[in-house]
C-alpha cells in the first residue's frame, strides 16, 4: 500500500503536460496546451491540458482529471499502477506501508491464483500445439470453426487432455500447493486424485481488464448428452462471472476509439467478429446480463448495440437486457440476425465489408421493440394495448428526462397514440416504481410545517399544474441538477471560509461554510440525486471529521475517474466576474457574499427536493386519493411557499 505522503509527493512532482505529451501531440495554446482527443476520432482539437492547474479536459468525450486519471483512462492502469508509473518517471521512491500478516497472506493467495490460471492456460495452449490429441481434436475443431492461427493465439485458445490428472500433476511438480489448486476452481478433489475440471474440452480462457487469466470456459466435443456441453469456472477470489465480460481485454481500446460496444452472447461470437475486423465486441461470459457488466462497458462508452439471433427466447432475453442498459442511462441499439444465423455464423459466411454494412443498420430500441411486438399483437387491440404499456415501461427506466421525452414522442408517432396518454402511463409507472422502492423519500425527514387544511387550495394547485407532468418533471430535474452542481462547487471552493450564523439560542456565531452546508442538509435528511456528488459529499464529511478540509485538488487526486471528471466539469463551469473595476464599477465578488451564497444554495436544494415530492404526491393523489397523501402534499406545498418566499421566488 502506497502511503498518502508518497502519493502527495508523486502528484507534486508530476508535470501533466510532460506525461500526456508522451501519448498525445500537444501544441501550445496561450497558457495551456491542446491536441486531438486520444479518446475519440476528431479533426478539430478539443483536448486541453492546463499546466497551471495540472488537469486535462477532453470536450469530445467529457473525460478529464489529473495525470493519474489520464493514465487510468488511456492506458487502463489501475490507480496504484498509474502512481508507480509516475513515481518511476519522476524518481519518487515508493516505500510501501507495512501490511498485516493476514493482508500479506490474502494478497499472496490472490497472486498465486492468478499464476495458477496463467500456468493452466499455458498448459492448454501447449496441448493444442504440441500433443497429438490436442492437434487432432482441439486444433481441428478451431480450424473447422474457421479460426486462423493468429486468432487462436490472440484469444489464447487451448485444449485440456482426456488425461484428467495431467494438469494437477504438472502444477504440483511446479510447486503449487494442493489447497490453492482446488481453490482456483480449475482442479477438484475426488478420493485420492486431483481432477482437471475441464478434461477433454476445448478451452476459452477468460481475461480481466488488464489481460490476466481469471477463469475458463470449456466446451466438450463429445456427443454424449449426459455430459454438459459447456463448463465454466466456479466463483473464486479472482473470478466473479457477474462482473466479467468475455473479450473485454481485447476489445477495450477499440470500444474507446469507436465509442461503441457490440454485445453478443457467446465466446465464438466474439472471436469470429474479431477475426472479421470488428474488435469492439464483448460477451456476457456465460451468464445473463448483469448490472455490473453493463457498468463495466460504461467505463469505455455509453453506446451499446445488442446483437442476437431471432428466436423467441433470445428476443425476450434481449428485451430484459435492453431495459437494464437503459436504466444505467446508456444509449441502446439493436441488431437482429436472419433466421438461423448468429454473430458467429454470419461473420463466417459473409465478407468483413458485408458484416460491417449489416452492423451499420442498427435500429434504436424503440423502433425495434415496436416492430417485434406489433408483429406479435397482429390486429388484436388488447395485445396492442399491452405492448404499448411494455414499451412505455422501458422508456420509464431512462433516468435522463430529456431522453425520456424524446422517446415518448417517438413512441407516440410510431404507435399512433396521443403523447399525453403515453405520458400519463409513463408517470404512473414511475410513481409506482418510486412507491415500491424501499428508499425513504428525499427530504421527507424533518419537514413539519402546519398543514393547510383547505381543499380549495389543493384544487387550485391541480388547476394551476395542468401543464404536462413530464414537462414539470423535466424542468425540476434540470433545476435540481443545477443546484447540486452549485452546492458542491461552493463546498469545494469555499468550504474552509467562515460565515456568520445563529446558534440554537439565536446568538451569532462563526461557522465554516462546510459545517453550515453539512448541518443544513443533514437536519432535513437530504441527499444528492447525483451519486458521484453524494460520494464526494460523504468523503468530504469523513475528511472534515479528521480536521481536514478537502478542496478541488484533493478530489482530483482520487482513484475514481468519475469523481475526477465531475470535479473538472465544476471547474470548467465556474463563473468569473468581468473586470468591472477598470471601468470604476465596483462589484462584490462571490467570496464577499458567502453568507448569502451558502444559504441560497442550500435553500434551492431544499426547494428542488420539495418540488419533486410535490410532483410525486400530486400524481399519486390524482390516481388514488387518500387522506395521508393529501395531508403530506399540503405540508409540502406550505414548505414550498415558505422556501419560495425566502428565495424571492413567486
C-alpha positions, 0 to 999 in steps of 0.5 A: 500500500502506497502511503498518502505522503508518497502519493502527495509527493508523486502528484507534486512532482508530476508535470501533466503536460510532460506525461500526456505529451508522451501519448498525445501531440500537444501544441501550445495554446496561450497558457495551456496546451491542446491536441486531438482527443486520444479518446475519440476520432476528431479533426478539430482539437478539443483536448486541453491540458492546463499546466497551471492547474495540472488537469486535462479536459477532453470536450469530445468525450467529457473525460478529464482529471489529473495525470493519474486519471489520464493514465487510468483512462488511456492506458487502463492502469489501475490507480496504484499502477498509474502512481508507480508509473509516475513515481518511476518517471519522476524518481519518487521512491515508493516505500510501501506501508507495512501490511498485516500478516493476514493482508500479506497472506490474502494478497499472496493467495490472490497472486498465486491464483492468478499464476495458477490460471496463467500456468493452466492456460499455458498448459492448454495452449501447449496441448493444442500445439504440441500433443497429438490429441490436442492437434487432432481434436482441439486444433481441428475443431478451431480450424473447422470453426474457421479460426486462423492461427493468429486468432487462436493465439490472440484469444489464447485458445487451448485444449485440456487432455482426456488425461484428467490428472495431467494438469494437477500433476504438472502444477504440483511438480511446479510447486503449487500447493494442493489447497490453492489448486482446488481453490482456483476452481480449475482442479477438484478433489475426488478420493485420492486424485486431483481432477482437471475440471475441464478434461477433454474440452476445448478451452476459452480462457477468460481475461480481466481488464488488464489481460490476466487469466481469471477463469475458463470456459470449456466446451466438450466435443463429445456427443454424449448428452449426459455430459454438459456441453459447456463448463465454466469456472466456479466463483473464486477470489479472482473470478466473479462471472457477474462482473466479467465480460468475455473479450473485454481485454481485447476489445477495450481500446477499440470500444474507446476509439469507436465509442461503441460496444457490440454485445453478443452472447457467446465466446465464438461470437466474439472471436469470429467478429474479431477475426472479421475486423470488428474488435469492439465486441464483448460477451456476457461470459456465460451468464445473463446480463448483469448490472455490473457488466453493463457498468463495466462497458460504461467505463469505455462508452455509453453506446451499446448495440445488442446483437442476437439471433431471432428466436423467441427466447433470445428476443425476450432475453434481449428485451430484459437486457435492453431495459437494464442498459437503459436504466444505467442511462446508456444509449441502446441499439439493436441488431437482429440476425436472419433466421438461423444465423448468429454473430458467429455464423454470419461473420463466417459466411459473409465478407468483413465489408458485408458484416460491417454494412449489416452492423451499420443498420442498427435500429434504436430500441424503440423502433425495434421493440415496436416492430417485434411486438406489433408483429406479435399483437397482429390486429388484436387491440388488447395485445396492442394495448399491452405492448404499448404499456411494455414499451412505455415501461422501458422508456420509464427506466431512462433516468435522463428526462430529456431522453425520456421525452424524446422517446415518448414522442417517438413512441407516440408517432410510431404507435399512433397514440396521443403523447399525453396518454403515453405520458400519463402511463409513463408517470404512473409507472414511475410513481409506482416504481418510486412507491415500491422502492424501499428508499425513504423519500428525499427530504421527507425527514424533518419537514413539519410545517402546519398543514393547510387544511383547505381543499380549495387550495389543493384544487387550485394547485391541480388547476394551476399544474395542468401543464404536462407532468413530464414537462414539470418533471423535466424542468425540476430535474434540470433545476435540481441538477443545477443546484447540486452542481452549485452546492458542491462547487461552493463546498469545494471552493469555499468550504474552509471560509467562515460565515456568520450564523445563529446558534440554537439560542439565536446568538451569532456565531462563526461557522465554516461554510462546510459545517453550515452546508453539512448541518443544513442538509443533514437536519432535513435528511437530504441527499444528492440525486447525483451519486458521484456528488453524494460520494464526494459529499460523504468523503468530504464529511469523513475528511472534515471529521479528521480536521481536514478540509478537502478542496478541488485538488484533493478530489482530483487526486482520487482513484475514481475517474468519475469523481475526477471528471465531475470535479473538472466539469465544476471547474470548467463551469465556474463563473468569473466576474468581468473586470468591472473595476477598470471601468470604476464599477465596483462589484462584490465578488462571490467570496464577499457574499458567502453568507448569502451564497451558502444559504441560497444554495442550500435553500434551492436544494431544499426547494428542488427536493420539495418540488419533486415530492410535490410532483410525486404526491400530486400524481399519486393523489390524482390516481388514488386519493387518500387522506395521508397523501393529501395531508403530506402534499399540503405540508409540502406545498406550505414548505414550498411557499415558505422556501419560495418566499425566502428565495424571492421566488413567486 
